[in-house]
């Protein structure tokens, strides 16, 4: 975009400034999705392992998790946008997450709120729980979601 509009861009400097600004903006404003803490706790009670797999850069991922009060130790691993070459809908991010768990993709469920994420999960060979926080139920189902709910509080009845 910068090139298209003749804007000089220093990717490292400008990205750092953008994330600094973003982290300031979210202070005290970012809230966890309804049911997320309970869903994670239920997964843990059932002996399930969890990996965060996000297209966001590490600094944004860490900032978001910190702001919503999810400590790093509740997850078994992380994959962020800097860990992969190809972005969603390419399955690389989920294949990388699955490798961290030492599981096969068909043993995993991906929780996704975006059409490209659902496509990536299904291309990786995982089942996918779609959340309607960003896209409609119909769009998530067309993309291949196996289940669709409004939030993780609703997901509780499906899995636990």
VOKELO-796574 format. One line per 2 residues: number of its first residue (from 1); their letters; for each residue x, y, z of N, C-alpha, C, O. Coordinates in Angstrom, 2 decimals. Last residue first. Layout:
BEGIN
NUM	a	X Y Z X Y Z X Y Z X Y Z | ...
***
This chain:
BEGIN
160	xx	-18.06 -30.32 26.57 -17.85 -30.74 27.97 -19.13 -31.15 28.65 -19.12 -31.53 29.82 | -18.67 -29.53 23.94 -17.48 -30.32 24.19 -17.34 -30.87 25.61 -16.58 -31.81 25.82
158	xx	-21.05 -28.07 23.75 -20.64 -28.96 22.65 -19.57 -29.96 23.07 -19.56 -31.10 22.60 | -21.18 -26.48 26.00 -22.17 -27.54 25.83 -21.80 -28.53 24.72 -22.19 -29.70 24.77
156	xx	-19.08 -24.63 25.43 -19.02 -25.53 26.58 -19.96 -26.74 26.40 -19.56 -27.88 26.63 | -19.74 -22.84 23.49 -18.98 -24.03 23.09 -18.94 -25.07 24.20 -18.78 -26.26 23.94
154	xx	-20.83 -20.69 24.78 -21.72 -21.58 24.05 -21.03 -22.89 23.69 -21.68 -23.93 23.59 | -18.45 -19.57 25.66 -19.45 -19.98 26.66 -20.43 -20.95 26.01 -20.83 -21.94 26.64
152	xx	-17.18 -18.77 23.35 -16.72 -20.00 24.01 -17.62 -20.45 25.15 -17.56 -21.61 25.55 | -19.76 -17.71 21.01 -18.58 -17.50 21.85 -18.23 -18.80 22.56 -18.90 -19.81 22.38
150	xx	-21.56 -18.58 19.07 -21.31 -17.15 19.24 -20.03 -16.87 20.01 -19.29 -15.93 19.71 | -20.53 -21.31 16.93 -21.17 -20.76 18.13 -20.83 -19.27 18.22 -19.94 -18.77 17.53
148	xx	-20.36 -24.08 14.83 -20.34 -22.61 14.92 -21.13 -22.18 16.15 -22.26 -22.63 16.36 | -18.40 -26.78 13.62 -19.39 -26.27 14.56 -19.28 -24.75 14.52 -18.22 -24.20 14.22
146	xx	-16.76 -26.99 11.43 -17.52 -28.17 11.84 -18.63 -27.81 12.81 -19.69 -28.45 12.82 | -16.29 -24.77 8.70 -16.35 -24.98 10.15 -17.22 -26.18 10.47 -18.28 -26.38 9.88
144	xx	-16.15 -24.16 5.97 -15.84 -25.51 6.42 -15.87 -25.75 7.91 -15.52 -26.85 8.36 | -17.12 -21.94 4.77 -15.67 -22.08 4.78 -15.23 -23.45 5.28 -14.10 -23.87 5.06
142	xx	-19.80 -22.26 5.38 -19.38 -22.40 3.98 -17.87 -22.60 3.89 -17.39 -23.35 3.04 | -19.61 -21.65 8.12 -19.99 -22.99 7.69 -19.59 -23.25 6.24 -19.09 -24.32 5.91
140	xx	-18.93 -18.94 7.99 -18.02 -19.88 8.65 -18.33 -21.32 8.25 -17.42 -22.12 8.07 | -21.19 -17.89 6.69 -19.86 -17.77 6.07 -18.87 -18.75 6.68 -18.05 -19.33 5.97
138	xx	-23.23 -18.52 8.60 -23.27 -19.05 7.23 -21.89 -19.01 6.57 -21.47 -19.99 5.96 | -22.47 -17.02 10.85 -22.51 -18.48 10.92 -22.46 -19.08 9.52 -21.72 -20.04 9.27
136	xx	-20.37 -14.23 9.91 -21.65 -14.88 10.16 -21.50 -16.40 10.22 -20.54 -16.98 9.70 | -17.44 -13.05 11.66 -18.15 -13.45 10.46 -19.43 -14.18 10.83 -19.56 -14.69 11.94
134	xx	-16.68 -12.33 14.27 -16.22 -11.54 13.12 -16.99 -11.82 11.84 -17.18 -10.92 11.02 | -17.86 -13.99 16.11 -17.49 -12.65 16.55 -17.04 -11.75 15.40 -17.04 -10.52 15.54
132	xx	-18.69 -16.65 15.85 -19.33 -15.61 15.03 -19.01 -14.19 15.47 -19.80 -13.27 15.23 | -16.31 -19.17 15.52 -16.93 -18.20 16.43 -17.46 -17.04 15.61 -16.75 -16.50 14.76
130	xx	-16.00 -22.60 14.73 -16.10 -21.22 14.28 -16.84 -20.37 15.29 -17.86 -20.78 15.85 | -13.86 -25.14 15.17 -14.97 -24.48 15.86 -14.96 -23.02 15.42 -14.01 -22.29 15.72
128	xx	-12.72 -27.74 13.14 -12.71 -26.31 13.43 -14.01 -25.85 14.07 -15.11 -26.13 13.58 | -10.24 -30.31 12.80 -11.63 -29.89 12.92 -11.62 -28.44 13.37 -10.63 -27.97 13.93
126	xx	-7.46 -30.33 10.48 -8.05 -30.24 11.82 -9.55 -30.00 11.72 -10.06 -29.56 10.69 | -6.10 -30.16 8.12 -6.65 -31.46 8.49 -7.27 -31.49 9.88 -7.59 -32.57 10.39
124	xx	-5.32 -27.83 7.01 -4.33 -28.51 7.84 -4.79 -29.91 8.23 -3.98 -30.75 8.62 | -7.68 -27.04 5.87 -6.58 -27.44 4.97 -5.49 -28.18 5.74 -4.81 -29.05 5.19
122	xx	-9.02 -26.30 8.21 -9.50 -27.45 7.45 -8.43 -27.95 6.48 -8.28 -29.16 6.30 | -7.48 -24.05 8.92 -7.64 -25.18 9.84 -8.05 -26.43 9.09 -7.49 -27.51 9.30
120	xx	-7.83 -22.38 6.69 -6.49 -22.85 7.06 -6.58 -24.07 7.96 -5.83 -25.03 7.77 | -10.59 -21.88 6.81 -10.01 -22.54 5.63 -8.64 -23.13 5.94 -8.32 -24.23 5.51
118	xx	-10.64 -20.52 9.26 -11.37 -21.78 9.11 -10.80 -22.56 7.93 -10.56 -23.76 8.03 | -9.13 -18.28 8.51 -8.66 -19.16 9.56 -9.34 -20.52 9.51 -8.69 -21.55 9.70
116	xx	-10.76 -17.07 6.61 -9.44 -17.56 6.21 -8.86 -18.51 7.25 -8.17 -19.47 6.89 | -12.97 -16.45 8.33 -13.12 -17.37 7.21 -11.77 -17.93 6.77 -11.63 -19.14 6.59
114	xx	-12.44 -16.31 11.87 -12.33 -15.74 10.53 -12.42 -16.82 9.45 -12.00 -17.96 9.66 | -12.23 -17.37 14.37 -13.32 -16.42 14.15 -13.32 -15.82 12.75 -14.11 -14.93 12.46
112	xx	-11.58 -20.65 15.69 -11.32 -19.58 14.73 -12.52 -18.65 14.62 -13.66 -19.07 14.75 | -9.93 -23.25 17.11 -10.99 -22.28 17.39 -10.66 -21.05 16.56 -9.59 -20.46 16.72
110	xx	-9.32 -26.53 16.09 -8.92 -25.14 15.98 -10.13 -24.28 16.30 -11.23 -24.55 15.81 | -8.59 -29.56 17.49 -9.68 -28.66 17.15 -9.11 -27.25 17.17 -8.50 -26.83 18.15
108	xx	-6.82 -32.58 16.56 -6.91 -31.21 17.09 -8.19 -30.51 16.65 -8.77 -30.80 15.61 | -6.31 -34.87 15.28 -6.54 -34.99 16.71 -6.82 -33.64 17.36 -7.04 -33.56 18.57
106	xx	-5.63 -34.19 12.73 -6.97 -34.74 12.93 -7.30 -35.02 14.40 -8.43 -35.37 14.73 | -2.96 -33.44 12.96 -3.99 -32.40 12.86 -5.39 -32.95 13.12 -6.24 -32.25 13.67
104	xx	-1.23 -35.25 15.50 -1.63 -35.09 14.11 -2.79 -34.10 14.07 -3.52 -33.96 15.05 | 1.17 -33.87 17.82 -0.06 -34.56 17.49 -0.27 -34.50 15.98 0.45 -33.79 15.28
102	xx	3.03 -32.23 19.08 3.39 -33.60 18.68 2.14 -34.46 18.51 2.06 -35.60 18.97 | 2.65 -29.60 19.50 1.92 -30.51 20.38 2.31 -31.97 20.16 1.97 -32.84 20.96
100	xx	4.10 -28.54 17.43 4.50 -28.21 18.81 3.85 -29.16 19.81 4.43 -29.47 20.85 | 2.58 -29.44 15.29 3.92 -30.00 15.49 4.41 -29.72 16.90 5.07 -30.57 17.51
98	xx	0.39 -27.76 15.54 0.21 -29.19 15.73 1.56 -29.87 16.00 1.66 -30.75 16.85 | 1.60 -25.33 14.80 1.04 -25.51 16.14 0.88 -26.99 16.48 1.22 -27.42 17.59
96	xx	2.22 -25.86 12.12 3.30 -25.54 13.06 2.82 -25.75 14.50 3.56 -26.28 15.33 | -0.32 -26.16 11.12 0.60 -27.30 11.04 1.78 -27.10 12.00 2.27 -28.05 12.60
94	xx	-1.23 -23.57 11.50 -1.82 -24.65 12.28 -0.97 -25.92 12.23 -0.92 -26.68 13.20 | 0.40 -22.13 9.73 0.36 -21.75 11.14 -0.21 -22.87 12.01 0.27 -23.10 13.12
92	xx	-0.08 -23.38 7.16 1.22 -23.44 7.83 1.14 -23.14 9.33 1.76 -23.84 10.13 | -2.35 -23.34 5.53 -2.42 -24.06 6.80 -1.14 -24.04 7.62 -1.10 -24.63 8.70
90	xx	-3.45 -20.26 4.13 -2.47 -21.34 4.10 -2.48 -22.03 5.47 -2.60 -21.34 6.49 | -5.11 -18.03 4.33 -5.70 -19.35 4.50 -4.72 -20.53 4.32 -5.15 -21.68 4.36
88	xx	-2.60 -17.28 6.70 -3.91 -17.89 6.44 -4.49 -17.26 5.17 -4.37 -16.05 4.98 | 0.73 -16.97 5.24 -0.36 -16.56 6.13 -1.65 -17.31 5.78 -1.77 -17.90 4.71
86	xx	3.93 -18.38 5.24 2.64 -18.21 4.55 1.54 -17.93 5.55 1.44 -18.60 6.59 | 5.91 -18.45 7.21 6.13 -17.71 5.96 4.80 -17.38 5.30 4.57 -16.25 4.87
84	xx	5.88 -18.06 10.80 5.49 -18.72 9.55 5.77 -17.82 8.35 5.86 -16.59 8.48 | 6.46 -16.57 12.99 6.95 -17.95 12.98 6.66 -18.67 11.67 7.14 -19.78 11.45
82	xx	5.16 -14.20 12.96 6.58 -14.16 12.63 7.19 -15.56 12.53 8.31 -15.71 12.04 | 2.59 -14.81 13.87 2.81 -14.49 12.46 4.25 -14.44 12.03 4.55 -14.61 10.84
80	xx	3.15 -17.46 16.28 2.67 -16.15 15.85 3.05 -15.91 14.40 3.75 -16.72 13.79 | 2.38 -19.93 18.50 2.84 -19.70 17.14 2.28 -18.35 16.74 1.08 -18.11 16.86
78	xx	3.09 -21.45 21.62 2.61 -20.29 20.86 3.17 -20.36 19.46 4.30 -20.80 19.25 | 2.16 -23.80 24.21 3.01 -23.22 23.19 2.32 -22.08 22.47 1.14 -21.79 22.69
76	xx	0.48 -24.45 26.18 1.60 -25.35 25.94 2.54 -24.84 24.87 3.61 -25.41 24.65 | -0.76 -22.01 28.51 -0.68 -22.59 27.17 0.57 -23.46 27.05 1.57 -23.24 27.72
74	xx	-0.48 -20.93 30.96 -1.67 -21.77 30.76 -1.70 -22.41 29.38 -2.56 -23.25 29.09 | 1.78 -19.30 30.99 1.93 -20.68 31.45 0.67 -21.54 31.29 0.73 -22.75 31.46
72	xx	1.03 -16.68 30.23 1.68 -17.58 29.26 1.69 -19.04 29.69 1.60 -19.93 28.84 | -2.25 -15.71 31.42 -0.81 -15.86 31.61 -0.21 -16.89 30.64 -0.88 -17.86 30.28
70	xx	-4.56 -13.53 30.48 -4.24 -14.94 30.25 -2.73 -15.12 30.34 -2.00 -14.72 29.43 | -5.57 -10.88 30.62 -5.26 -11.63 31.83 -5.05 -13.12 31.65 -5.34 -13.90 32.56
68	xx	-5.82 -9.22 28.53 -7.04 -9.94 28.93 -6.79 -10.89 30.10 -7.69 -11.63 30.51 | -3.20 -8.25 28.37 -4.29 -7.32 28.67 -5.57 -8.04 29.08 -6.33 -7.51 29.90
66	xx	-1.76 -10.55 27.67 -1.51 -9.88 28.94 -2.70 -9.01 29.32 -3.14 -9.03 30.47 | -2.77 -11.04 25.10 -2.93 -12.03 26.17 -2.74 -11.41 27.54 -3.49 -11.71 28.48
64	xx	-1.97 -8.64 23.78 -3.38 -9.03 23.88 -3.61 -10.01 25.03 -4.53 -9.83 25.82 | 0.85 -8.77 24.03 0.09 -7.64 24.57 -1.38 -7.99 24.76 -1.97 -7.65 25.79
62	xx	1.46 -11.13 22.64 1.78 -11.01 24.06 0.98 -9.89 24.72 0.49 -10.05 25.84 | 0.51 -10.37 20.06 0.00 -11.56 20.74 0.22 -11.45 22.24 -0.70 -11.65 23.03
60	xx	2.14 -8.15 19.55 0.68 -7.98 19.63 0.06 -9.16 20.36 -0.83 -8.97 21.20 | 4.68 -9.34 19.52 4.41 -8.24 20.44 2.90 -8.02 20.62 2.44 -7.72 21.72
58	xx	4.45 -11.31 17.43 4.68 -11.68 18.82 4.28 -10.57 19.79 3.62 -10.84 20.79 | 1.79 -10.50 15.09 3.19 -10.57 15.50 3.28 -10.87 16.99 2.30 -10.70 17.72
56	xx	-1.03 -12.59 14.22 -0.45 -11.36 14.77 1.03 -11.57 15.09 1.47 -12.70 15.33 | -2.01 -15.01 13.64 -1.28 -14.34 12.57 -0.64 -13.05 13.05 0.21 -12.48 12.35
54	xx	-1.69 -17.49 16.18 -2.23 -16.23 15.70 -1.38 -15.66 14.58 -0.16 -15.80 14.59 | -2.29 -19.92 18.28 -1.78 -19.79 16.92 -2.45 -18.56 16.31 -3.63 -18.60 15.96
52	xx	-1.63 -21.32 21.34 -2.13 -20.11 20.69 -1.48 -20.05 19.31 -0.25 -20.11 19.20 | -2.43 -24.56 22.31 -1.44 -23.71 21.67 -2.16 -22.49 21.11 -3.21 -22.63 20.47
50	xx	-3.05 -26.96 24.82 -3.48 -25.75 24.12 -2.29 -24.99 23.56 -1.28 -24.80 24.23 | -4.26 -30.25 25.63 -3.17 -29.28 25.49 -3.62 -28.15 24.58 -4.45 -28.34 23.70
48	xx	-6.45 -31.72 28.05 -6.16 -31.26 26.69 -5.03 -30.24 26.69 -4.86 -29.47 27.64 | -7.44 -32.71 30.43 -6.11 -33.12 29.99 -5.74 -32.70 28.57 -4.82 -33.27 27.97
46	xx	-9.74 -31.69 31.40 -9.86 -32.89 30.57 -8.52 -33.33 29.98 -8.47 -34.23 29.14 | -8.87 -29.41 32.61 -9.43 -30.47 33.46 -9.55 -31.79 32.71 -9.47 -32.86 33.30
44	xx	-8.19 -27.93 30.29 -7.14 -28.39 31.21 -7.64 -29.53 32.10 -6.93 -30.51 32.32 | -10.73 -27.39 29.29 -9.75 -28.11 28.47 -8.67 -28.71 29.37 -8.30 -29.87 29.21
42	xx	-11.74 -25.87 31.41 -12.35 -27.17 31.08 -11.40 -28.01 30.23 -11.28 -29.22 30.45 | -10.09 -23.61 31.21 -10.07 -24.42 32.44 -10.66 -25.81 32.17 -10.14 -26.81 32.66
40	xx	-10.89 -22.67 28.70 -9.51 -23.08 28.91 -9.41 -23.99 30.14 -8.73 -25.01 30.11 | -13.56 -22.07 29.33 -13.25 -23.03 28.27 -11.83 -23.56 28.44 -11.59 -24.77 28.33
38	xx	-13.26 -20.10 31.28 -13.91 -21.36 31.63 -13.59 -22.45 30.61 -13.37 -23.61 30.97 | -12.08 -18.08 29.73 -11.38 -18.63 30.91 -11.95 -19.99 31.31 -11.20 -20.91 31.63
36	xx	-14.06 -17.61 27.73 -12.71 -18.07 27.39 -12.00 -18.70 28.59 -11.39 -19.76 28.46 | -16.62 -16.58 28.17 -16.41 -18.01 28.31 -14.99 -18.50 28.09 -14.73 -19.69 28.26
34	xx	-16.39 -13.85 26.06 -17.22 -14.54 27.04 -16.93 -16.04 27.01 -16.99 -16.67 25.95 | -13.06 -12.76 25.48 -14.33 -13.23 24.96 -15.09 -13.98 26.06 -14.48 -14.65 26.89
32	xx	-11.58 -10.24 27.56 -11.62 -11.59 26.99 -13.01 -11.92 26.48 -14.01 -11.41 26.98 | -11.11 -6.84 26.49 -11.75 -7.81 27.39 -11.71 -9.20 26.75 -11.79 -9.32 25.52
30	xx	-9.36 -3.86 26.45 -9.50 -5.17 25.84 -10.06 -6.15 26.86 -9.54 -6.26 27.97 | -8.95 -1.58 27.99 -10.09 -1.64 27.08 -10.36 -3.03 26.51 -11.49 -3.33 26.12
28	xx	-6.60 -1.33 29.44 -7.87 -1.15 30.14 -9.10 -1.28 29.27 -10.21 -1.11 29.77 | -4.86 -0.66 26.55 -4.76 -0.65 28.02 -6.13 -0.37 28.65 -6.73 0.68 28.42
26	xx	-5.01 -0.29 23.82 -5.78 -1.39 24.41 -5.75 -1.43 25.93 -6.53 -2.15 26.55 | -3.32 1.92 23.28 -4.76 2.03 23.06 -5.53 0.93 23.79 -6.61 1.19 24.32
24	xx	-0.78 0.88 23.74 -1.27 1.98 24.57 -2.79 2.06 24.48 -3.47 2.24 25.49 | -0.58 -0.98 21.72 -0.51 -1.44 23.10 -0.98 -0.38 24.08 -1.52 -0.70 25.14
22	xx	-0.68 0.75 19.46 -1.72 -0.24 19.69 -1.75 -0.67 21.16 -2.82 -0.72 21.78 | 1.77 2.13 19.73 0.50 2.86 19.79 -0.64 1.90 20.12 -1.47 2.20 20.98
20	xx	3.51 0.00 19.38 3.59 0.82 20.60 2.27 1.56 20.81 1.74 1.62 21.92 | 2.76 -0.80 16.80 2.48 -1.68 17.94 2.58 -0.92 19.26 1.80 -1.19 20.18
18	xx	3.67 1.45 15.34 2.27 1.03 15.28 1.91 0.17 16.48 0.88 0.38 17.12 | 6.41 1.40 15.87 5.60 2.55 16.30 4.12 2.20 16.34 3.40 2.59 17.25
16	xx	7.06 -1.03 14.62 7.30 -0.84 16.05 6.45 0.30 16.60 5.85 0.18 17.66 | 6.43 -0.40 11.98 5.71 -1.47 12.66 5.87 -1.34 14.18 4.91 -1.53 14.93
14	xx	8.31 1.61 11.46 6.88 1.93 11.42 6.03 0.86 12.12 5.03 1.18 12.77 | 10.75 0.21 11.74 10.46 1.40 12.55 8.96 1.67 12.62 8.41 1.91 13.69
12	xx	10.40 -1.87 9.81 10.73 -2.15 11.21 10.35 -0.98 12.11 9.69 -1.17 13.14 | 9.71 -0.50 7.37 8.86 -1.52 7.95 9.15 -1.76 9.44 8.22 -1.84 10.23
10	xx	9.48 2.53 6.46 10.55 1.75 7.07 9.82 0.70 7.89 9.36 0.99 9.00 | 8.20 4.01 3.62 7.92 3.14 4.76 9.20 2.45 5.19 9.90 1.85 4.37
8	xx	6.80 6.66 1.92 8.05 6.03 2.32 7.81 5.26 3.61 7.27 5.80 4.58 | 4.21 6.44 -0.36 4.56 6.71 1.03 5.84 5.95 1.36 5.95 4.75 1.11
6	xx	2.92 6.07 -2.81 4.13 6.88 -2.73 4.53 7.27 -1.32 5.13 8.32 -1.11 | 0.87 4.31 -2.94 0.53 5.70 -2.70 1.74 6.61 -2.50 1.61 7.76 -2.08
4	xx	2.20 1.88 -3.41 1.12 2.29 -4.30 0.82 3.78 -4.17 0.54 4.45 -5.17 | 3.84 1.69 -1.15 4.43 1.90 -2.49 3.39 2.43 -3.45 3.67 3.34 -4.24
2	xx	1.92 1.23 0.82 2.80 2.40 0.89 3.38 2.72 -0.47 3.40 3.87 -0.89 | 0.82 -1.19 0.00 0.00 0.00 0.00 0.86 1.25 0.00 0.58 2.21 -0.72
***
